[in-house]
Amino acid sequence: MTQFKCGNCTGYISAKGCSRHADKLNTYDWLADLPDNATATEMVEVQFKPPRKGYFLNVNKLPLEKGDVVAVEASPGHDIGTVTMTGRLVPLQLQKANLKPGTELKKIYRKARQTDIEKYEEAKKHEHETMIESRQIALHLGLKMKIGDVEYQGDGNKAIFYYIADERVDFRQLIKVLADRFHVRIEMKQIGARQEAGRIGGIGPCGRELCCATWMTSFNSVSTAAARFQDLSLNPQKLAGQCAKLKCCMNYEVDQYMESLKRLPSREISLHTQDEEYFFFKADILAHRLTYSTDKKALVNEKTISARRAFEIIQMNKEGRKPESLTDEVKEPETPSSDLLQDNINRFDSQNSKRKKKKKKKEHKGE
């Protein structure tokens, strides 16, 4: 087991849960340094071509660690994958993958031999060519589908074709043509647009790698209501991701926005002062700030107030009273705390400037 010694202590940090295995959807095993973790369960998580994972039984009691290449049971033949997790966290990963407790798991045969790895790499070389050619075959047969990816089994006897289709597709003739052309067993698997984007990968407008290509395993439906709750512009070009669907990240903060909206007054209620009637124009939902205008369609005589002040004026209007203006609330001067001043890096500039002024005065007096 690889260990790293701490610089300022006598303990050690275990690196067994980490590895150079940088596949998508990789999970850190934070229990890997426990002495009996590897033998706690026979179940092992194995990664194939990302993002496909499988769970197998180590019936032969092989000493497996993260990063080992193994040959596992497949139908038919065997497949080649990389061990990504062993021990106590594997049953939790099974629950995350929505596999029922009574699901029968296949077996791990052995650690991959050199001949197994060479055969596996040889099969992987033909995946891109097979995908391009299979697209042309599907187009020639007039099928309304798009083959997005091809994955060969480790022994080269089977190929999985991932496709996208808006309607039901009868691909029985396609399977016959593909089997005659590539001389392998054919399996067709339908995926969605978001899953295709996760398999291809890419960089999002936020500058980071796509969530579907790194950590997301389940894709919840995203509606335009999430954009309305967050006051986002309903621009399809900005709201759509690389999969041409609504961005999954729109669901991340929608619950917080919905909770904040409950603390704001209704947008249909107008505010009355002694001189004007103000209509709702826009809101800073998380800051609980509202902007009102004297015109319903344009921003005229804008006034920005807090939600608390808006509730006060609404209550006054209900009682038949009208304030002189919207911004009659008394604002207390904000004094920064000592902690904030200590964290401010500009404090060094102010102290240095004072020292320089004192030094100049002394030099001037000396002259």
N, C-alpha and C positions, 0 to 999 in steps of 0.2 A: 504494500500500500504506500503510495506517495505521500510524504508529509512535508509541511513547511513549518519551520520554527519561527515563533514570534520574536520580534526584535527586542521587546522590552519585558519579556516574561519567559518562564521556563516551560510553558506548554507548547502543544503542537496543534496545527490545524490540518484536518484531514482533507485531502483533495480527491478522495475516492468518488464522491458524488459528481465531480466535474470531469470533463474530458475535452479533447479537441473536436469531438463530434458536434458539428455545428448545423445539423439538419433543422428544418423548420419544426415548430411545435415541440422543441426539446424541453424537457422538464428536469429541474435540478432535484436530485435525490438528497434531501437534507438529513436522512436517516442512514446514509451509507456508511458512516463511521462507527455504527454500533457493531459490537463483536459478532452477534448472531443474526444480523440483518439478512445476510445472503441465504441463510438456511431457514428463515422464518416461514417461507412459503415456496411452493414449487412453481408458481406462476411467474412468467417473465414477459416483459414488454419488448417487442421487436419492431424496429422501424424498417420499412421497405422504401420504395420510391416515395418521397414526401408528397402529400401528407399522410400516406397510408400507413397505419400501424396495425399490429396484431398481437394477440396474447396467447402464449403457449405454455405447456407444462414441461418442466425439466425433470422428466421421469428417470433419466439416467444419472441424476445427481452430478451433473457437470459443474466444475468450478467456474461459473460465468461472472464476468464483470462488465460494466458499462463500456461499450466500444468493441466488444468481441463480435466477430462475424460468425454466424451460425447457419447451419442448414436445417430447415424446419419442414414439417409435413405440409403437403399441399395436395390438391386434387386436380389432376393426377401429378405424380412425381414429387419433387421437393422444390422449395424456394430458398433464396439466400437473403438474409437480412442482418441488421446490426442491433445488438442488444442495447437498449436505451434505459432500462430500469430493471432492478431486481429487488426483492425483499418486501417490506411491509407496505410500501406505497403502491405496489401493483394492484392490490384489491381496490384501492381508492380510485385508481385510474380506470378500472373496470366499471365502477359506478359512474364515473364521468363520461365514459363511452356508451352509457345506457345499455350495457350488456346484462342480461338477466343472470341471477346467481346460478341457475341450473344449466346454463349454456355449456355445451361440451367443447372443451378446448383441445386443439391439436397438439402434437408433441414436437419437441426439439430433438432432432436426430443426433447431431454432433457439431463440433466446431468445424467450420468450413475448411476443407483442404485447399491446397494450391490449385488443383485441377478444377475444383468447384468454383473458385474465384475467377479463374481464367475463362471458364465457360460462361459465367455470369457477365463478365465484362464484354465478352464477344456478343452476347445477346443484346446488351444495352446499346451497342454501337448502331444497331439497326432500328432503334425506336423512332428516330426522327424521320428517316426515309420511309418507314412503314406508315407513319402518320400522314405524310404528304401524299403518298400513293393511295392510301385508303380514302382520303378526301376526294381524290379524283374519281375513284370507283363509285363512291356514294353519289357524287354529282352526275356521273354517267347513268346511274340507275334512277335518277330523278327523285332521290330521297331528300326531304326537307329536314336535314340534320347537319350538324357540324361536329366533326371528330376533333376534339381539343387536345387529346394526349393519348399516348400508347405506352403501356408498361409490359415488358416481357418478364415472364417468370424466371427464376434463377437458373433452372435447368434448360431454358429455351424451348420448352414443349408447349407453352401456353402464352397467350397475349391478351391483355385487358385493354379494350378500346373504350375510352371515356368520351361521351358525346353529349351534345346539347340539342334539344329539340323542343319547340313550343307546342307541338301536337304529337299525338301518338304515331309512332313510326313502325311500319312492318319491315323489319330488317332481316327476315329469314333468307331472302335471296342474297343479301349483302354478306351474311355469314358464310354461305356456300362459296361465294366468289373469293372472299378473304382467305378461307381455309385452303382453297385450291391454289391461291397465289402464294401464300406465305408458309404453307405446310405446318401449321401449328393449330392448337385448339383455340377457339375464339370465344371470348366472353365480352358481352356488351354491357356497359354500365353507364346509366344516365346520371348526369350531374347538373347543377344549376350554374347560373352565370357567376355568382359569387364564389362558388367552389372552383370554377375555372380560373378566375382571377387569382385565387389562392395558390393554385398549382403553377401558374405562370409566374406570379410575383411581380413586383414593381415598387415604385416610390410614389407615395401619395402627395397631395398638395401641401401637407404639413411638413414635408421634407423627410419623413421617416418611412421605413418599409411598411408595406400594407399590413394591416392587422390580420386579414384573412390568410396572409402568407407567413405569419410569425406565431401567433398564439390562439387565434380564434378557431374553435372546433364546431360550434353550433351557431347557426345564422338565424336570428330572429327577424321577423318582418318589420320593415321600416315604412312608415306612412308619412304623408305630407303634414299630418297633424303635429308631428314632432317639430317640424320647421315652424309651424304657426305658433306653437307654445314658446319657442325661443326667439320669436320675432326675426326669423331669417328671411331673406329675400327669396321669393318663390321663383328662382331662376333655375331651370332644369340643368343648365350647363355647370352651375356651381354646386348644386345639390347632388348631382350624379357622380358616382365614382368611376373607376376604370372599367368596371363590369357593366356600365350603363344602367345600373340600379341606384336607388337612393343610398347615400353613404351610411354605413353601419354606425359610424361615430355620432350620428345624430341622436342615437338612443342613449348615449353615455350620460348626458346631463339633463335629459328631458324630465326626469323625476324631480330633480332639484328645482327646475324652472316651474314645474306644476305646483310644487310646494310654495314657492315664492309668490306665484300668482294669486294664491289664496289670501295673501296679506295685502293685496292691492285692491283699491275700489274698482267698481265696474266701469268699463270704458264708455258705457252708454250714458253715464251720469255727467251732466254738465255742472260747472261751478258758477255761482252767481255772486258778484260783488256789487257794491253800490253804483258802480259806473258801467261794468261790462259783464257779459256772459262768456265764460271760457269753456272750450270744448277740448276733449282729449285729443292729443296729437301723437305722442310716442311715450315709451316708458323704458327706463333702465331697470329691468326686472330684478336682477340680483342686488342692485344698490338701493332698490325701493325708492326711485326718483321718477317723477311724472312730469311731462312737459305738456302745457296747455296753450291753446291758441284761441284768439277771438274769432277766427274763421274756421269753418268746418273742413274746408278743402285745402287751405294754404296756411303756412306758418306766419301768422301776423300777431305782433305784440306777445311774443312767446314768454312764458313764465314757467320756470322749473321749480317744483316744490317736492317735499318729501311725502310719502304716503300717509304719514301721521297727520301732516297739515291738511292733506286732501280730505281725510276722514273728519277732521275738525270742521272744515268748511261745509261738508255735506250735512253734518249734524246741525250746524248753524242755519243752513238753508231750510232744513226740515222744521226748525223752530220758528221760521219766519224772519230770521236775522241775516244780514248781509255784511261781510267784513269790508273794510275800506279797500284792501288789496289782497292778492293771494299770498304775497310774501311778507306777512306781518309777524311771522314766527321769529322769536328772539334767538339769535345764534350766539352761542358761547364761544369765546376765542379758544382755538385749539392749541394747547401747549404740548409740545412733544415731550415724551417721557425721557428720563435719563438713560433708559436702556436703548431707546431708539437713537439717542445722540451718540452713545458709545458705539453702536453698530454703523454709524454713518462715516464713510471713509473721508468725507470732506472736512471732518473735524481737524485733520492734520493740516489741511491748507489754512484754515482759520488761525490755528496756533502758530504756524510758521510765519504767516503774514504779520501777526502781532509781534513776534520776536524780531522780525526784520525792521518793523517800525521803531521798536525800542532801541535796536542797535544803531539805526540811522540818527536817532535823537542824541544818543550818547556821543557818536562821532561828531555830530554838529556842535555839541557843547564843548567837546575837546578842542576842536578847531578854534 
